[in-house]
Amino acid sequence: MAKRIYFDHSATTPLDARVALAMQPANEELFGNPSSLHSEGRQAQPESRFASKGLWIG
């Protein structure tokens, strides 16, 4: 069977394994909205900023 090619990356894209690994702590522990003022959001904000900068390198 021929390999299927997916062209609709405007709707969704495959998740790189490195991204999934980097996101794991946030998905399990730091799930607060980093834009919120509550304690969960304040706790998630530094991690969110670090991740957004770190994942672009490489």
Secondary structure as GFF3:
##gff-version 3
##sequence-region A 1 58
A	DSSP	alpha_helix	17	28	.	.	.	ID=ss1
A	DSSP	alpha_helix	39	54	.	.	.	ID=ss2
###
